[in-house]
Amino acid sequence: MTGLGARLRQAWGEFVGPEATPANHALTAATTAVGAVAAPLVARCRGVGRARVVAACLLAVDLSGGAYVNNTRACARWYERPGQGAAAHYGFAALHVHPAAVAWLDTGAGGRRRVPPVAWAAAQYAYLMAATVVVRHNPARRRALGVALTAGGLALDAALGPSRVAPWFAWTYYPKLLLGHASAALWSDEDLAGTSF
């Protein structure tokens, strides 16, 4: 295998987790593909221009595939492996500035929003970061907190008013980052123990 091929295979393995099953690989690819097709269709229906349609596609590729894969056992074990402390989780969450991109998408859709786009994006991002800190500071309660704080993110989105161009945003953002990455809420401590990476 070439150097580039080996690096791509390693990057994919770290994305899905080294213990990913063939079904995990297939479902990650499938959910990513669904997002890549559906998001641009929704964006076009909302009447935004080409740049926003492309941006919606890229956001959906990351979030739709991530919402599935971050909740698999293989991925949860990879991100909870020894040496992956709270700082790694905070860094991962901090990179997900997607609410700012979604607010930009909505500025091209016309219509009035309940809150200004900048306030909408700031509230969504601040909630994600605060919820991540709460989960990581309470490891004994991570599962219950992951579920509750994911539901809270969805409630926040409903209260602020969902994105017009990306109405799917909260339903992928919070399950990926809180239910999955921050808390591994679907998996017991026994499932996460014994990694050999």
C-alpha positions in Angstrom: 0.0 0.0 0.0 1.3 3.5 -0.9 2.2 6.0 1.8 -0.9 8.1 1.0 -3.1 5.0 1.0 -1.7 3.8 4.4 -2.3 7.3 5.9 -5.9 7.4 4.6 -6.6 4.0 6.0 -5.1 4.9 9.3 -7.1 8.2 9.4 -10.3 6.3 8.6 -9.5 3.7 11.3 -9.0 6.4 13.9 -12.3 8.1 12.8 -14.4 4.9 13.1 -12.3 3.3 15.8 -9.8 0.4 15.2 -12.3 -2.2 16.4 -15.0 -1.1 13.9 -16.9 -3.9 12.3 -17.7 -4.2 8.6 -21.2 -3.1 9.5 -19.8 0.0 11.3 -17.8 0.9 8.2 -20.8 0.4 5.9 -23.3 2.3 8.1 -20.8 5.2 8.7 -20.4 5.5 4.9 -24.2 5.2 4.3 -25.2 7.8 6.9 -22.6 10.1 5.5 -23.9 9.6 2.0 -27.5 10.2 3.1 -26.5 13.5 4.7 -24.5 14.5 1.6 -27.5 14.0 -0.6 -30.4 15.2 1.7 -28.8 18.4 3.0 -28.2 20.0 -0.4 -31.8 19.1 -1.5 -33.2 20.8 1.6 -31.0 23.8 1.1 -32.0 24.1 -2.5 -35.7 23.9 -1.5 -35.0 26.9 0.8 -33.8 28.9 -2.1 -30.2 29.5 -1.1 -27.3 30.0 -3.5 -24.7 27.4 -4.6 -22.1 28.3 -2.0 -24.6 27.7 0.8 -25.8 24.5 -0.8 -22.2 23.2 -0.9 -21.6 24.3 2.7 -24.8 22.5 3.9 -23.5 19.4 2.2 -20.1 19.6 3.9 -21.7 20.2 7.3 -24.1 17.2 6.8 -21.2 14.9 5.7 -19.5 15.6 9.0 -22.5 15.6 11.3 -24.7 12.8 9.8 -21.9 10.3 9.6 -20.5 11.5 13.0 -23.9 11.2 14.7 -23.8 7.5 13.8 -20.2 6.6 14.2 -19.6 8.5 17.5 -22.3 6.3 19.1 -20.8 3.0 18.1 -18.9 0.8 20.6 -15.7 0.9 18.5 -15.6 4.7 18.3 -16.6 5.1 22.0 -13.8 2.8 23.0 -11.3 4.7 20.8 -12.2 8.1 22.3 -12.3 6.7 25.8 -8.9 4.8 25.5 -6.2 5.4 28.1 -4.6 8.8 27.6 -7.7 10.5 26.2 -8.5 12.9 29.0 -11.0 15.7 29.4 -8.7 18.1 27.4 -8.9 15.9 24.3 -12.7 15.9 24.5 -12.8 19.7 25.0 -10.6 20.2 22.0 -12.8 18.0 19.9 -15.9 19.8 20.9 -14.3 23.2 20.4 -13.5 22.4 16.8 -17.2 22.0 16.1 -18.0 25.7 15.4 -20.8 24.4 13.1 -23.5 26.7 14.6 -21.6 29.7 13.1 -21.7 28.1 9.7 -25.4 27.2 10.1 -26.2 30.8 11.1 -24.5 31.9 7.9 -26.5 29.5 5.9 -29.7 30.9 7.3 -28.8 34.5 6.4 -29.2 33.5 2.8 -32.6 32.0 3.3 -34.6 35.2 4.0 -37.4 35.4 6.5 -37.4 36.4 10.1 -35.8 34.5 12.9 -36.8 34.4 16.6 -33.3 35.4 17.6 -30.5 37.1 15.5 -28.2 34.6 13.8 -25.1 35.5 15.9 -27.0 35.0 19.1 -28.4 31.7 17.8 -25.0 30.4 17.0 -23.4 31.7 20.2 -26.2 30.0 22.3 -25.8 26.7 20.5 -22.0 26.6 20.7 -21.9 27.8 24.4 -24.4 25.1 25.3 -22.3 22.4 23.6 -19.1 23.5 25.4 -20.8 23.9 28.8 -22.5 20.5 28.4 -19.2 18.8 27.4 -17.5 20.2 30.6 -20.4 19.0 32.7 -20.2 15.5 31.3 -16.4 15.3 31.6 -16.4 16.6 35.2 -19.0 13.9 36.2 -17.7 10.6 34.8 -19.8 8.5 37.2 -22.9 10.1 35.7 -21.8 10.4 32.1 -24.5 8.2 30.7 -27.5 9.9 32.3 -25.9 13.3 31.6 -25.2 12.5 28.0 -28.8 11.6 27.4 -30.2 14.5 29.4 -27.9 17.1 27.9 -28.5 15.9 24.3 -32.2 16.3 25.0 -31.5 19.7 26.4 -29.6 20.7 23.2 -32.6 19.6 21.1 -34.9 21.7 23.4 -32.6 24.7 23.1 -32.7 24.4 19.3 -36.5 24.2 19.4 -36.7 27.3 21.7 -34.3 29.3 19.6 -36.0 28.3 16.3 -34.4 25.5 14.2 -32.3 26.5 11.2 -34.3 27.1 8.1 -31.7 25.8 5.7 -30.4 23.0 7.9 -33.4 21.9 10.1 -31.5 18.6 10.7 -28.6 20.4 12.5 -29.4 19.9 16.2 -30.5 16.3 15.5 -27.0 15.4 14.4 -24.9 18.0 16.3 -25.9 17.0 19.8 -26.1 13.2 19.3 -22.7 13.3 17.7 -21.0 15.5 20.3 -22.8 14.9 23.6 -24.6 11.5 23.4 -21.5 10.1 21.6 -18.2 11.8 21.9 -18.5 13.5 25.3 -20.3 10.8 27.2 -20.4 7.5 25.3 -23.8 7.3 26.8 -24.9 4.2 25.0 -22.1 2.1 26.4 -21.4 0.7 29.9 -18.1 1.1 31.7 -17.5 -2.6 31.0 -17.9 -2.0 27.2 -15.4 0.8 27.3 -12.8 -1.0 29.5 -9.9 -3.1 28.4 -8.8 -1.2 25.3 -5.4 -2.3 23.9 -4.6 0.6 21.6 
